[in-house]
Amino acid sequence: MSVARLVSALQFCPDICGPRSRDSAPSLQSRAFNLLLRQLPYKQQLASAEAVQAHVQKLALQPASFEPIGLGRGVEAILTRMGGWPVYYTAPSSGHEGCNYVMFLHGGGYINEIAPAHWRFIGEMTRKARVSCVVPIYPLAPRATAKDVVPKTAELLRMLLEDAGAGKVTVVGNSAGAGLALAACQWLRDRGHRQPNRLVLISPAADASVSRPEQVEIATRDPIQDIPGIVEAGRLYAGELDVGHPFVSPLNGAFRALAPMTIFSGTRDLLYPDSVDLAARARAVGVPVELHLLRDQPHNYALMPTPEGRRARAIILRAVA
């Protein structure tokens, strides 16, 4: 089925993917933010394979910090190690007895470290939804690849699900982290383990091939991403695996018996056709899905300081609480 037909179905048959955000014109703040994003270096860093390689080499020489920045007041963070990875736990300073849990998996194309914007969002979830967040600092490509990162992430999630007992566990991921979240849940399902209560996927990186013909046109409108760089980052993350392997491109995996999903994407996001396809495939095998697809919103709009971003985060806070 073409993306155009999928979008049409989602617009006029709400039961295909459950509740869906109203397709209204973007706010003035959002339009201004799209213009601002074009002035920043993100798209330039993804303009070519060479640009990605240079960026990765720079990070190898000067690794970015993963320490919590911007959690805000009322939030405590504790660093531990699990399976050789640094893992942060956050909790409300007033106490976390009886809190539900969120495993947060950060974006960054599998080559960039967790960023202050991610920590601000983690702080917001911890403080406002009164949850304890578990934040694995997974190793980055090309030093680590999907063959190792996906199973180890899934094992950490399995342990969290066991430790939580009757508590609610939600997995939240953005971009590459959302792709990793989906792949980890497929891994758990295939081995007969419990699923989390819900998957919240923000602009998921679900297909590393970026091979849909319509994505060439979308790339011209996307203020953040470009095809050559995403393809190269996916190749580095794939390592010895094919980029079509479900660990790298979970859109190619099976969707039966996965956790209910809430998905956020916008039509200025190069990856949005994959979100539409993902929602339809999951719903086709009985997985409850909410797709919030907004016109003219960019990649990761749910984390941005715009009215659309704030509304998306309000939905997420209700889902994880």
C-alpha positions in Angstrom: 0.0 0.0 0.0 1.4 3.5 -0.9 2.0 6.0 1.8 -0.6 8.3 0.3 -3.2 5.6 0.6 -2.1 4.9 4.2 -2.4 8.5 5.2 -5.8 8.7 3.6 -6.9 5.7 5.5 -5.6 7.1 8.7 -7.4 10.4 8.1 -10.8 9.0 7.3 -10.9 5.7 9.2 -9.9 6.5 12.8 -10.3 2.9 14.0 -7.2 1.9 11.9 -4.8 3.5 14.4 -7.0 4.6 17.2 -7.1 8.2 18.5 -5.3 10.7 16.3 -4.4 14.3 16.7 -6.4 16.8 14.7 -4.6 17.9 11.5 -4.6 21.6 12.0 -2.3 24.3 10.6 1.0 24.7 12.5 1.3 27.4 15.1 3.2 30.6 14.5 5.8 29.4 17.1 6.2 26.1 15.2 6.7 27.8 11.9 9.3 30.1 13.4 11.0 27.1 15.0 11.2 25.3 11.6 13.0 28.4 10.2 15.4 28.4 13.2 16.2 24.7 12.8 17.3 25.4 9.2 19.9 27.8 10.5 21.5 25.1 12.8 24.1 22.6 11.7 22.0 19.4 12.1 21.1 19.0 8.4 24.6 19.9 7.3 26.0 17.1 9.5 23.8 14.6 7.6 24.3 15.9 4.1 26.8 13.2 3.1 28.4 10.0 4.2 31.7 11.9 4.5 30.1 14.5 6.8 28.9 11.7 9.1 32.3 10.0 9.1 34.0 13.3 10.0 31.5 13.8 12.8 32.1 10.3 14.2 35.8 10.8 14.1 35.5 14.1 16.0 33.4 12.4 18.7 35.9 9.6 19.0 38.6 12.2 19.8 36.3 14.3 22.0 33.5 12.2 23.4 30.4 14.1 24.5 29.4 14.0 28.1 26.4 11.9 29.0 25.9 13.4 32.5 22.5 14.8 33.4 22.1 18.4 32.5 18.9 20.3 32.9 16.8 17.8 34.9 15.5 20.7 36.9 14.5 21.0 40.5 12.7 18.2 42.4 14.5 15.4 40.5 17.3 13.2 41.8 19.6 11.1 39.6 21.7 8.1 40.6 24.4 6.6 38.4 25.0 2.8 38.4 26.3 0.2 36.0 24.4 -2.7 34.5 26.0 -5.1 32.0 29.0 -2.8 31.7 26.9 0.2 30.7 26.3 3.4 32.7 22.6 3.5 33.7 21.0 6.5 35.3 17.9 6.3 37.6 15.9 9.4 38.2 13.2 9.8 40.8 11.2 12.7 42.4 13.1 14.2 45.3 10.0 13.9 47.5 10.2 10.1 47.3 9.5 7.5 44.7 7.7 4.8 46.7 5.1 3.3 44.5 6.3 5.1 41.4 5.8 3.7 37.9 8.8 3.3 35.6 9.9 4.7 32.3 12.8 3.3 30.4 14.0 6.2 28.2 16.1 5.5 25.1 17.7 8.6 23.6 18.0 9.5 19.9 21.0 10.7 18.0 21.2 8.4 15.0 23.1 5.8 17.1 26.2 8.0 16.7 25.4 10.9 19.1 25.3 10.9 22.9 22.3 11.7 25.0 21.7 15.5 24.8 20.5 18.2 27.3 17.1 18.3 25.5 16.7 14.6 26.4 17.6 15.2 30.0 15.1 18.1 30.2 12.4 15.8 29.0 13.4 13.0 31.4 13.2 15.6 34.2 9.8 16.7 33.1 8.5 13.1 33.1 10.1 12.4 36.5 8.7 15.6 38.1 5.3 16.0 36.5 4.3 12.3 36.1 6.1 11.2 39.3 7.8 8.3 37.6 11.2 6.8 38.0 13.1 6.9 34.7 15.8 4.3 33.8 18.2 5.7 31.3 20.7 3.4 29.7 23.8 5.1 28.2 24.2 2.6 25.4 27.5 2.6 23.5 27.5 4.3 20.1 28.3 3.2 16.6 30.7 2.3 15.1 32.3 1.2 18.4 29.1 -0.8 19.2 26.6 -2.1 16.7 23.0 -3.4 16.6 24.1 -7.0 17.1 25.2 -6.2 20.6 23.1 -3.1 21.5 19.7 -4.5 20.8 20.0 -7.7 22.9 21.6 -5.9 25.8 19.0 -3.2 25.8 16.3 -5.9 25.8 18.0 -7.6 28.8 18.0 -4.4 30.8 14.3 -4.0 30.0 13.6 -7.6 31.0 15.2 -7.0 34.3 13.3 -3.8 34.9 10.0 -5.6 34.1 10.9 -8.3 36.6 11.9 -5.8 39.3 8.8 -3.6 38.8 6.5 -6.4 39.8 3.0 -5.1 39.4 4.3 -1.6 38.6 3.7 -0.1 35.3 6.6 0.1 32.9 6.5 2.3 29.8 9.3 2.5 27.2 9.8 5.9 25.7 12.2 6.5 22.8 12.9 9.2 20.3 14.3 8.8 16.8 17.1 6.2 17.0 16.0 5.4 20.6 12.5 4.7 19.4 13.9 2.3 16.8 16.0 0.6 19.5 12.9 0.4 21.8 10.9 -1.3 19.1 13.7 -3.7 18.2 14.2 -4.6 21.9 10.5 -5.3 22.4 10.5 -7.6 19.3 13.5 -9.4 20.9 11.7 -9.9 24.2 8.5 -11.1 22.4 10.5 -13.6 20.3 12.0 -15.1 23.5 8.7 -15.3 25.4 9.3 -12.5 27.8 6.8 -10.0 29.1 6.1 -6.8 27.2 6.0 -3.3 28.8 2.7 -1.7 29.4 3.2 0.7 26.5 5.7 1.9 23.8 5.9 5.6 23.2 7.7 6.2 19.9 8.7 9.7 19.0 9.7 10.1 15.4 10.9 6.5 15.3 13.9 5.5 13.1 12.2 2.3 11.9 13.9 1.7 8.5 17.6 2.5 8.1 17.5 2.1 4.3 15.5 5.4 3.8 14.6 4.0 0.4 11.0 5.2 -0.2 10.8 7.3 -3.4 8.7 9.9 -1.7 11.4 10.5 1.0 13.5 12.3 -1.6 10.9 15.1 -1.8 10.3 15.1 2.0 14.0 15.5 2.6 13.9 18.9 0.9 11.3 20.1 3.5 12.9 18.4 6.5 14.9 21.1 8.4 17.0 18.6 10.4 17.7 15.4 8.4 19.1 14.3 5.1 19.1 11.0 3.4 22.8 10.4 2.8 23.8 10.9 6.4 21.0 8.8 7.9 21.9 6.0 5.5 25.6 6.2 6.6 24.7 6.3 10.3 22.5 3.2 9.7 25.4 1.4 8.0 27.7 2.1 10.9 25.1 0.9 13.4 24.4 -2.2 11.3 28.0 -3.3 11.4 28.1 -6.9 10.1 24.3 -7.1 9.8 22.4 -6.0 6.7 20.7 -2.7 7.2 17.4 -4.5 6.5 17.9 -6.7 9.6 15.1 -6.1 12.2 17.7 -5.1 14.8 18.6 -2.1 12.5 15.3 -1.6 10.7 12.6 -2.9 13.1 9.9 -2.0 10.5 11.0 -5.3 8.9 10.3 -7.3 12.1 7.0 -8.9 13.2 4.5 -6.8 15.1 2.3 -9.5 16.6 1.9 -9.5 20.4 3.8 -6.2 21.0 2.9 -3.6 23.6 0.3 -0.9 22.7 1.9 2.0 20.9 1.7 5.7 20.9 3.5 7.2 17.9 4.3 10.9 17.2 5.5 12.1 13.8 5.1 15.2 11.5 5.0 15.6 7.8 8.3 17.6 7.7 10.0 14.6 9.1 11.9 12.5 6.5 11.0 9.4 8.5 7.2 10.0 8.8 6.2 7.5 6.0 7.7 4.8 8.1 5.7 5.8 11.1 2.5 5.6 9.1 3.5 2.2 7.8 4.5 1.1 11.3 1.1 2.1 12.7 -0.8 0.3 10.0 1.3 -2.9 10.3 0.9 -3.1 14.1 -2.8 -2.4 14.0 -3.3 -5.1 11.3 -2.1 -7.8 13.8 -4.2 -6.5 16.7 -1.8 -4.1 18.4 -3.6 -1.0 19.7 -2.0 2.1 18.2 -2.4 5.8 18.6 -0.7 7.8 15.8 -0.3 11.5 16.3 0.7 12.7 12.8 0.8 16.5 12.6 1.0 18.7 9.5 4.3 20.5 8.9 5.9 19.3 12.2 9.6 18.4 12.1 11.5 15.4 13.4 11.2 15.1 17.2 8.5 17.8 17.4 7.2 16.3 20.6 10.4 17.4 22.4 10.3 21.0 21.1 9.3 24.2 22.9 6.2 24.8 20.7 2.5 24.5 21.4 2.5 21.2 19.4 5.4 19.9 21.4 3.8 20.8 24.7 0.5 19.1 23.7 2.5 16.0 22.7 4.3 15.9 26.0 1.0 16.2 27.9 -0.2 13.1 26.1 3.1 11.3 27.0 2.8 12.4 30.7 -0.7 10.9 30.9 0.6 7.7 29.2 3.5 7.1 31.6 1.8 8.2 34.9 
